[in-house]
């Protein structure tokens, strides 16, 4: 009975493949034949292409949001405003710790998202900055393309650049700080506080607020408000450099 059930489940799982093979190779193809093996390989290749197409469509939409969005500072301010409101929520001690864990991680994520989206939007909006990025970033300088690929890549250069930048982990300050400095001529200055906040955030995200020794991370209303203050100063500092017109409004 178990074997029959396994065979039935296997047949059901293979149903989409069999249907595709019938549509593309006909109904007369015999299983275990050379043609059947070739059909299976063709089906696997078809599935890979479909997956890649879906993946490309997803990232295309994701990258276009980065390219077209002009509300990075607005999104950041809304996120920070929500944290401020939640800090005033009256909850019991146990719940409060969980709330602090989530809020600390959220503030750091808001900073990361702002730095990422602002850099991508600013750089991909300027041919001069794209060239500067390509010339100063080792990952780009080491890429090799055929002549055909050069023309194809040139047509979608902004998306290629955005794709590369999106893949970067934007809380890797050792990578992001020099990119801002080399491409946008902007130095963050001393961000020791952010390095520490990212380390704490790692405990918040991966261990629900406990460090590797099993101890709770030290989070309070005061520590989160200080983090908010530091984050706002950094974002304001970056914004005044990359979007000075927005600051004057």
N, C-alpha and C positions, 0 to 999 in steps of 0.2 A: 504493500500500500504506500509506504514511504517513497519507494523508487518511482512509482507511478505518479505520485504527487510532484516529485522533483522534476520528472520529465515534462509534466503539464506546465509547471512554472517556467521551466527553461523555454518551452515552446512559446509561451505567452510573451516572455522577454524578447524572444527572437522575432516576434510577429512583425514589428516595424521593418526589420531587416529583410524578412521574407517578402513582404509587400513591395519594398523598394526593388528587390531583385526581380520579382515578377514583372513590375512595371518597366524595368530597364533591360531585362534579359529574356523575358518571356516565361511562360509557365512550364515549358518542357525541359528546362535545365535540370540535370540530375545531381542530387547531393553527392558529396565525396568525389565528384569529378573535378578535373582541372579547371573547367569553366566555372564551376561552383566556387572554387577557391579564389579565382580571379574576381568573381562577382562580390565575394565577401570583402576582398581587399578594396575594390572600387567603392563599396558601401562605407567602409571605414574611412576612406579618403573623403567621401561625400559628407560624412558626419563631421569630420575635422574642419572641412571648409565651412559648413553651416555654423559650427561653434565659433570659428574665427570671425565669420561675418557678424554674428550676434555680438561678439566681444568688441569688434571694431565699431559697430553701431552704438554700443553702450558708451565706449570711451569717446567717440565722436561727439555725442551729446554732452558728455561730461566736460570735454575740453572746450566746446563752444560756449558753455556756461562761463568758464574761466575767461575766455577771450572777450565775451560780450558784457559780462557783468560789470557794473559800475557802482556797486553798492557794498563793497568790501567793508568800509568803515561803518556803514549803516548796520550791516549784519553783526559786526563786532559789538557795536553799542547796544543793540537789542539783546544780544546774548548776555552781556555784562549787566544790563539792566534787570534781566530775569534773575540772575544770581543775587543781585542786591535785594530784590524783593523776597526771594526764597530764604535769605539769611534772617529775615525778620519773622519767619514762620515759627510759631510756638509749638515745639514738639518735645517729647520726653528724651531723656539722656541717650538711650540706646539708638533711638531713631535719629537723634541729632548727629551722632557720629557718622552714620550712614549718609546722612544728608551732606555733611562736610566733605566726606570722601567724594561724593558725586560732584559737588560744586567745585572743589579744587581741580578735579580732572577736567571739568567743563571750562573753567577759566583758561587753563593751559591749552586745551584744544581750540578755544576761541582765538588765542594768540597765534597758534600754529596755522590755523585756517586763514587768519588775516595775512600773515607773512607770506603764505603760499599763494593765495589768490591775488594779493597786491603785486607780488613779484611777477607772476605769470602774466597778469593783465598788463602791467606796465611794459614788460620786456616784449611781449608779442605784439604790442601796439606800435612798435618802432623798429624799422628795418636796421637802424643804426645800433640799437640795443641788442637786437638779435645777433648781429654780426659780432658785437662786443662779447656776448655770451659765448658764441661759438669759438671765438679766438682765445678766450680766457679759461673756459671750462675744459679740463682734460678729457672728460667723457665724450664731448663733441669732437675735439681735435683728433681723437683716436678712431673715430668712425670711418669706415671705408665703403665707398659706393662705386658701382659701375656707372658708365655714362648714362645708360638708360635710367638707372635709379636716381641719378643727379637731377634729371629733368622731372621725374615723378616726385621726388622729394621737394624740389623747389616749388612746385605748384601747391603743395600742402605744407610748406615750411613752418607756418605758425602752429599747425597741429602737431608737427613733428617735435618742435621745441616744447610745446605745452605737454605733450605726452612724456617727454624726457623729464621735465620739471615735476610733473604730477607724480611720477614714480619715486622721486626723492622723498626721503623721510624728513619733513620740515622741522622736526624737533632735533635734528642733528645739527646743532649750532656750529660745530666745527666745519660743516659743509656750507651752511646757509650764510653765516656771517661774511666769509670771503666773497660769496656770490653777490651779496648786496653791495659790498665794498668795491669789488672789481667791475661790476656791471653798472650799478646805480650810483657809484661814488658815495655810498652812505655807510658810515660805521656806527654800529649799534652802541658802541662804548662798553661800559662794564655791565654785563648781564649775568653776573654770578647768581643773582636771585633766580633767574629763569632756569639756569642749569640745575639749581637745587630743586626748584618747583617741578621740573621734568622728572627728576629722580623720584620725588615723592609721588608724582602722578603715576609712575610705573607701578609703585606699590598699590596705589588706589585702583588701577585698572586690572592688574594681574593677580592681586592678592586681597582685594576688597578692603584695602586700608591697613594691611599688616606687612611689616618688613620681613626680611629673610630670617630674622631671629624670632618671628612670631609675635612681635610687639606692635601695638597700635602706633601708627604715625601720628605725630603731634599736630592736630588741626583744631583751630578755634575760629570763632567769629573774627577775632582780631587778625589772625594769620591770613584768612581768606580776604578780608578787606585790604590788608597790606598787599596781597598778591594782585588784587584788582587794581589798586592804585599804581603799582609798578607796571602792570600790563597796559593801563591807560596811558601812562607816561611814555612807554616804549612805542605804542601805536601812534600816539600824537606826534612823537619825534619822527617816526618813519613817514607819517602822513604829511608832515610839514615839508618834507624833502621831496616826496614823489608826487604829491598833490597839493602844492601850496595854495592854489586858487580855491580849493575846497575849504581850507583852513580859514581863509579870509572872509568867507561868507558868513 
